[in-house]
Amino acid sequence: MGLQSLTLIIVGITFAIYIGIAFWARARSTEEFYVAGGDINPIANGMATAADWMSAASFISMAGLIAFLGYGGSVFLMGWTGGYVLLALLLAPYLRKHGSFTVPQFISDRYYSKTARVVAVLCLIIASVTYVIGQMKGIGVAFSRFLEVDYDQGLMVGMIIVFIYAVMGGMKGITYTQIAQYVIMIIAYTIPAIFISFMLTGNPIPQIGLGSTIKDGTYLLDTLDKIVTDLGFDEYTTHARLSLFNMFFYTLSLMIGTAGLPHVIMRFFTVPSVKAARLSAGWALLFIAILYTTAPAVAAMARLNFITTIEQPGEESNLSYVNRPLWFKNWEITGLLKFEDKNQDGLIQYDGYKTNEMIKVDRDIMVLANPEIAGLPNWVIALVAAGGLAAALSTAAGLLLAISSAISHDLLKGVFRPDISEREELKASRFAMAASIAVAGYFGFNPPDFAAGTVALAFGLAASSIFPALMMGIFSKNMNKEGAIYGMLAGIGITLLYVFQHKGIMFIQSTSFLGNMEPNWFLGIEPNAFGAIGAIVNFMTAYIVSKKNDPPPKEIKEMVERIRLP
């Protein structure tokens, strides 16, 4: 059976499962729409949280980044994993004990202010929409390949699928759908990694294979270092991102941004107790670790196979364009891989010098192309396509729910129309979600960056606005509403200003991840890493403003005490 037919069958079966679950578990009340009824089993919620967490950036883009950045790509592994630990330990149990439906609702209650709620909604929407754009990029990449169409057509199909099951199911439908997506995603990620690790090193465990020797007796990473340096690229195992200082702030921004992501925090409102919230956090970390410990091996092996299929052994090492492999032709169709014969010799020159004729190698293709490059069976290639789509769709659905909840529950019911009926609120939630899909789809057609780059920007926005407000709300009884409001506005404001000033939202791709130090960057910190500075500004502003205003009422301080009691 041909690859496209097999892929259509496997992906079609997975979509039928998702949509079937959405029908079966569709939300019939606001509680089911927002928090899935609040009675999800901790293990099931841990699996759904892992799927919600491991977005297209994790499944599709992270290994691609590490493949081309080498050591410098470790910021994503450290930042995202460390941030989840922060969330599980410092925020999730306390927020669950408070019992809110949404993050802005907690901020409104803690800071006794509807204005604080509106500001929190604004910050949430800005960060979440930016994050959804990254998922849309991943959806477009995956659909374009398996349907063998260009990127725009693939994205359009993906938007329709997201609309069907996310708008209908709410949190209840999304939760059970994400459990199925996690199973598909982790199988799709690990099976090709096992195959390729065994082919290259003889060891079927990718994590061990990464540090093993290949057929000629040399270590895999030593071989990769030699190949990339011979071609004029930076050494794979030592290439850092700009500077150690920048690496630190990039990692910190991703960590605290992770802990402030509203769509992940919402998952802890779906379990029946604080104990269940802690358990589901532990299970989620275990489920996440399976993919995150595999990603470095996938990255290195994908880069090695990518180069060796283009660079042929012999006196003339360059491959003839006419004889390019089938995977190369397949990805050219998508427009995400492009070759230009600059010297008209009919050969593919791929190197780190000016003669490089691979004018476009979108890093987001590496995980999906990896099994094709390695010559794995068609069913494995099809499975990876299904996994990539599951990753993008699961997180997109969670983010869209966070956005729609913020608009319908926090703005409409919480501020402007407190007397709205449950039926009208559900209708407003679904309308807001459909509108969010349209907006994210527009930016998906005009992506500001590759998936992980856009997602990193979203994490920075969450880090500079939501995380400090939550931390101070839980651990500081004296933080008042004025401090929280001005802190959130200052944090997200300076971060947005820095990002737009230094690269502009539509020009990120031209300046991001090139490894060139911008002379006017603040302390050499790149825009995607600036969220940590924004968070510092948030904390400082909140502290100064709070000192100049009245302390919180006695009942608010008592509420904070109750939240923090075991």
N, C-alpha and C positions, 0 to 999 in steps of 0.2 A: 504493500500500500504506500502511496506517495506521501511525502512529508506534510503537504498542505492538507490533504484529506484526513490524515491521522491527527494532525493538530486540531482541525475543525471538530473532529469527533470528541477528543479528550477535553478541549476547552468547552465545547457545547455541553458535554455531560456535567462539567463543573458549574457552568452557568445555570443549567437546569436545577442543580442541587441548591444553588444560592437563591434563585427565585422561588423554588418550592418551599424552602425554609422561610423566606420572607412572607409568603402567603400563610403558611402554617402558624407563624409566630407574629403575625401583624399586630400592631398596637391598637388596642380598643379604648384606652384611657390615657390621660396625660402622664400618669405614673408609669405605665408601660412604655410610653413613647420616650420619656426622659431617662428613667432609671430601670427599665425592664421589670418593673414590679418590685424591685428591691430584694429578690429572693434567689439570686443566681448562686449556684454552688461555687465555692472558692477555686476548685481545680478548673472548672469550666470557665470561670471568670478570668483565671490566670492565663488560660489558653487564648481567650478572646482578647485579653489585654496585650498579650504577646503579638497577636495578629494586628491589632490596632496600632501597636507600637512599631512593629517592623514593617515600615512603609516601603514604597517603591525606592526610597532613598537607601534603605537598608538592604533590600533584596536585589535591586537592579543596579543602583548607583554606587553604593559604598565600596564593593569589591572593584568596580571599575576605576574609582578614584585611587584606591590603594594600588591597583595595577599600574597606574601611570605616575603616581606620586611616590610610591614606595613607602619608606619610613614616615614621610610627611603625612600620609593618609591616616596615620594612627590617631590623629586628633579626633576623628569621627568614632573610632572604636572606644577610645577612652572617655570622650565627652558624653556620648549617648548612653553607654553602660553606666558610667559613674553617676550621671544625672538620674537614671532610673533608681539607683540605690538611694540617692537623696530624697526622691519623691516617696519611695516606700517607707523610709525611716522618719522623715521630718514632716511630711504633709498628709499623706493619704489617711492614716489612722485618725488623725485629729479632725480632718474634714468630714470623714465618714461619721464620726461621733456627733458632729454638729447636725448632720442629717439634711443638708441642702440638696436641691436638685441640680444646681449649677454653681460654678465658681463665682459669677457675679452676685448670686443670691447670698453666698457666704460673705462676700465683701460688703454687701449692703447691710446685712445683719450685724457684722462685726464692727463696721464703722458707722452704724446708725445713720445712714445717709443714702437717699435715692441718687444724689449726684455722684457719689462714689460708685454706685451700681452702673450708672450710665457710662462713666469713664472706664470702668472695668469691661463693659460690653464693647466699647470702642476699641480698647486694646486687644480684646479677645478676637474681634472680627478682623482687625488688621493682621495679627499674627496667624490666625487660622486660614484666612484667604490666601496669604502668602504660602502657607504650607500646602494647601490644596493645589496650588499651581504646580508645585513640585510633583504631586501625585499625578496630575493630568499629563505632565511630561512623560512620566513612566508609563501611564496607560497608552499614550500615543505611540511610544517606542514599541511596546509589546504587541499591540494590535496591528501596527503597520507591518511588523515582521511576519506574524503568523497568518495574516490575511493577504500578504504580498501586495500591499498597496502603499501609497505614500503616507507620510506621518499624519497629515491633516485628516485624511479619510479614516485612519485608524483611531484617531482621537475622537472623531464624531461618533463612531460606533461605541467606544468606551463610555462616552457621556450618556448615551441612551441606556446602557446597562446599569450605570450608577443610578440614574434617575428612577428606573423601575423598582430596584429593591431597597434603595435607601429611603426614598420618599414614602414608600408604602409601609415599611416595617418598623421604623423608629428604633429606639435602643433595644427593645426586645428582639425584633427581627434581626437587627445588626449583630447583636451578641451571639445568637446561635449561628448566624451566617459566618461570623468571624471564627468560630470554633472549627467549622468545616474548612475555612480558608487557611487556618494555621496548619492543619493536617496536610493539606495539599501543598502549601508553601514549603514546609520543612522537608517533605519528601522530595519535592522538586529541586530543592537547593542541595541536599546532601547526596542524593543518588549520583548525579554527574560528578560531584566532587570525589566520591569514592571511586568511581570508574577511572577518572583522570589521574588521581593519586596513585592508583594501582598500576596504570599504564606507564607512568613516568618513573615511579620509585619502587614499585613492587609492594608497597604498603597501602592497604585499603583505607587506613584511617588518615584523612587529610591533615589533621592537626599534627600528626607524627610525620607524615609524608613531607610536609613543608621543610622539616629539618633533616630529611634523609638524603641519601645519594641517589643519583639517576644511573642510567645504564653504563655510562663510561667511568663510574666510580667517583665522580666529583659531586659535591653537595649541590642540591638544586639551586639554592640561593647564590652560591658562588658562581655557578654557570650563568645564572640570570644577570648577576653583576657584570661578568665579563662581556656578555653579549650586548647589554645596553651601553656600556662604556665604549666598546669597540665601534658602536654605531654613532657615538657622539652624545649620548644622553647621560644624565647624572646617574651615579651609582645607585642602584635600587635600594640597598639596605642602609644607606647613610643620608640620602637626600631629605633634608628637613624643609618645613614650610617657612620660608623667609628667614625667621630668626627664632631663637628659643623664647624670647619675650612674647612674640606674636603667637607661637605655638601654645604657650601657657594661657594667654587670654582667649585664644580660639577654643581650647579645651574647656576652660571655665565657662565661656559663653554657652557652649553646647550643653554643659552639665546643668547649669541653673535654668537654662531655657527648657531643657527636658522636664525638670521638676515643676515648671510653670505652665506646661502645655495643658489646656483645659480639656481636650478630648480624651487624654489619658487619665487625668484626675477624675473625670466623670465616671470612669469604669469602676471606681471604688465606691460609688454611691449605689451600685447595683447589687451589692451583697447584703445579707441580713444583719450583720453586726460588725463591730470594730475588730473583733478577733478574726472574723472571716476576711476582713479587708487586709489584715496583716498576712494571713495565710495565702490569699490570692496574689499578694505582692511577691511572696516567696516563690510560688509556683510560676508566676510570670517570668521572674528572673531566670529560673531554671530553663524554661522554654525558650527564652531569648538567647541564653548562652549557647544553645545548640547551633544556632545560625552564626552568632557573633564570633565564636571560636573557629568556625569553618571559613569565614570570609577571608582572612589573610592567605590561607592556602589556595582558595579559589582565585584570588587576585594574582598571586605570583605565578600560578600554573597557567592562567589565562594569558598573562603577558608573555610568558615563555613560548606557549604554543602559537600565539599571534605572530610573534617575530619569526619563529622558525618556519612557519608556513609561507611567509613572504620572502625571507632570506634563504635561498637555496644553497646547499653545499657545492663546492667546486670552484674553479677559477673565476667564473662569473657568478657572483653570489646573488645578483638581483634577478628576481622572477620576471618573466615576460608577462606583460599585461594580458596578452591573448590567452596565455595558459593559466591565468589566475584561478584559484580554487572556487568551487561552487559556492561555499559560504560567502566568499567575497562578492560574487555576483548577486546573491540573494540580498545582502545588506546594502548593496548599491541601489537597489530598487527603492528602499525606504528613504534615501537621501541622507542617511546618517553616516555613511561611509563614502568618501569621494576621492578620486584619483585624478591628477592632472599631469600629463606627460610634458613636463616643463622643457626638457631637452630633446624631445621628439626621437628618443632612441627605442621606444617600445618596451622599456623595462621599468619596473617599479622600484624607485629609490626611496627607501624608508630609513631615514637617519636623523640625527640631531643637528645636522648642518643645513645650510641654505638650500641644498639640493633636494630637500625632503619633498616628495611628490604626493604623499598622503595628506592632501590639504584639509581633510576632515576625517577624524576618527572620534565620533561621539563616544565619550567614556561610558555612557549609559547602555551601550550595546554589549559590553564585554561579558557580562554574566549570561545574557541570552544567547550570544554568539559562541560562548565557550564550548558547549557540547558539539556544535557544528564544526568548529575549528579542529577539535580533537577527533573528529570522525566517529562520534558515538552513534548508536542506533537512532532511527527516526523517532521511536517512541520516547526516548529520553529527551530529545530536542523538544518534542511536543509537550512533554511534562513540564519542562522548564518554562515554556511559554505560559502554560496554565498557572504555574507558581508565581511568575512575575505579575500576571494579571491579578491573581489573588492578593498579592502584597499591595498593589496600587489601589485596588478596589476597596480593600478592608479599611485602610487608613483614610481614604477619601470619604467613605461613608461615616466614619467616626467624626471626622472634622466637620463635615456638613451638618451632622446632628448637633455638634457643639455650637455652630454658627446659628442654626435655626432655633435652638433652644434659647440662645442669648437674645435673639430678636423677639421671639414670641413670648417666652416666659419672663425674661428679665426686663425687656423694654415695654412690650405691649401690656402684659398682665401686671408686671411689677411696678411700672411707672405711669403709663398713659391710660390704661383701661383696666383698673383693678377688678371691675365687675364683669369682665368678659367670661362667657360660658366656656366649659371644658371643650365642647364641640368646636366652638369658634377658635379656641386656642390651638387645637390640633390642626384645624384647617390653615391657620396662620403659620404654624410650624412647617407644614408641608410646602406652603407657598414660598416661605423664606428659603427652604432647602432647594427648591427648584431654581429660584433666582440665584442662589449661591453657585449652583452647578453651571448656570449660564455665564456668570462672571468669571469663575475659575476656568471654564472652557475657553473663554475669549483669550485669557492670558496663556492658556495651554497652547493655543494656536500661535501665540507670539511669546514663546518662553523666554524669560529674562536670563536664564542660566540653565545648566543641566540640573537634574533632579536634586542631587545632594547639595549643590550650591544654593539653590533657591530655598531648600529646607533649612540650611544653616542660617540663612537670613531670617527665616521665621522663628527659629530658636532664639536668635539674638533679640528679636522684638518681644518674645515672651519673657526672656531673661530680664530685660530692662524695665518691664512694666508689671506683669502679673506676679512673678516669683517674689519680689521684695514685699509686695502688699500682703501676700499670704503668710510669709515668714513673720513679718512684724505683727500681723493679726493674731497669730498663734502664740508667739513667744514674747510679745511686749504688751503688757496690760496698759501701758501709758500712751501708746500710739493712738492719736485721735483722728477724726475724719479729715480735718484739714491737711494733716501731714500725709495721709494716704493718698488723697486726691492730687495734691501738688507733686508728690513723689512719683506717682504713675505718669502724670502728664510730662514731668521733666525727664523721666527716664526714657519713655518711648519717643518723646519729642527730639531729644538730642541724638538718639540712635537713628531715627528717620532722617534727620538733617545731615548727619555724617554720611549715611549711605547714599542719599541723593546727591550730596555735594561732591562726593569722590568718584562715583561711577554712574549714577543715574539708573533707575530701575530697568530701562530698556537697553542699557549698555553694559550690564554686568559681565556678559560673556566676553567682551573685548578686553576687560581688565582683570578678571578674576582667575586665580589659579595659574597665572603665567610665571610666577616666581620672580617677578621684577619688583623691586622695592619702590613704592611711590614716594617721592621726596617730601610731599606735604601730608603724609599720613601721620596721625597723632601718635607719637612714640613708636612709629613703625607698625601700628596695628591696622590690619586690613579691615575693610568695612564689614565683612561677614563675621569678624571676631569682636566687633565693637559692642555687642550686647552686654558683655561683662562690665565695660566702662559705664554703659547706660544704667546698669543695676547699681553701681556704686553711686552714681549721681542721684538715683532714685532714693537710696537709703539716706544719703546725706541731706537731700532736700526735705525728705519726710521728717528727719530728726530736727532740723533747724526750724521748720514751720511748726511742728508739734510743740516745741518749746515756747513759741510765741502765742499759743492759743490754749483754751481751757482743756484740761484733761478729760478723758472719756467719762461718762456717767458711771455710777457705782454698779448698776446692773450689767453693764458691758464688761467691767472688770471681773464680775462674778461669772459671767458667761465664759470668759477666757479661762478662768480657773477650772470650771466644769469640763471644758474641752480637754484640758491638759491632765486631768485626773486619769489614772490607769483604769 
